[in-house]
Every structure is written in structure tokens, then in C-alpha cells.
Amino acid sequence: MKTIKNESMIEFEIKKSKFIGYIKPIFTKDEAEEFIKMIKLKHPDARHNCSAYKVLEKGQEYYKVDDDGEPSGTAGKPMGEILNILGLDNLVVVATRYFGGIKLGAGGLIRNYAKTAKLAVEEAQIVEWNPKINVVMEFSYDRSVQIDKLLEDEEEFFKEYGEQILYRGRVSEGTLAKLKEVRGIVLIEN
């Protein structure tokens, strides 16, 4: 599976209309909706903030496109098609358009919203997607070196030190399998 590496932004102008593309890797439908709201708040004076997202969350695929006032099928759908053609998952793209006074026509809108999504994807860089699993671990201090070694290629973990050490974070399936082999660790997947 493929997704994007970075949150990115691109912009270009065509016939005095300004297109700004925002793209972000996500893991939940709620994350996608929050990102779309954030961009709309950032550009309240823009004529349109069209969007598309595709996310796999707990085995369920969520796919949504929104034309945000553009003629039906001329904005969100072409952006969503770019995501599908490129075989991408777990990302959201928002195209903000400031109308320049010259109508682009249905074909022009379709081409330019698709272009916005494609340029944003290129800027964000396509990468292979390695699904991550949320975990909580509790273990004794004598296991910390071993656990930290297993987690060195993973994302940052929330760490809490008390009588035992508590870690919360996300791990790859491969790392999860290795953690399950460690004795003396309480491991919870969620």
C-alpha cells in the first residue's frame, strides 16, 4: 500500500484563479475532517475549499469527496480520482480556490482540481505504507534497554516512569511480533 510522506502545500495560478493545494497523511476519518475544517478556517474568504480523502481505519475504508460549491463532479471527484489512480491511502487533500473573475468551464475545473491534487501528491512524496498498531506496554526497568532497541526505528513514544515503565505509541506489525516474544512485558494492542 502507498501513502504520502509529508504534509505539504503547493499553489499555482490559471486565468487569474489561484489554486492552493494542501495535503496531509492521516490515520482516521476524524483527522481528515479536522484538517479540512482547519484549511477552511485558514481561508474563509476563498470561494471554494474542495476536498478528497481516503483512509483505512480499523479495517474500514472511508472515501469522501466534496465539491464545496463548485459544479457537481468538477472538483472533489477529480481529486479523488488522482488518489485512486495513484493507489494512495491514508491521506487528505484540500484545494482552495480564489476565483479570478474568469470562468474556467467544467473541463477547466476538472483539469485544475486534478492538477492541484497531483502536484500536492508529488510535493508530499509517495512512500510505501507500513500500517501501525497502537500499543500500550508496561515492563520493569531491567527490560528497558531491550525494549528501546526494538523500538529504535519506530515513532516517538509517550513514556511514563513509576514502579514500572509505561510506553504508549504506534508500532509496525514486525515490531509488534518481536515485542510479543519478550518475556516480562504486559502488551496491549488497541
Helices and strands as residue ranges (DSSP letters): E 2-4, E 8-14, E 17-25, H 29-42, E 48-57, E 60-66, H 76-85, E 91-98, H 105-124, E 126-128, E 132-139, G 141-143, H 144-150, E 158-161, E 165-172, H 173-180, E 185-189
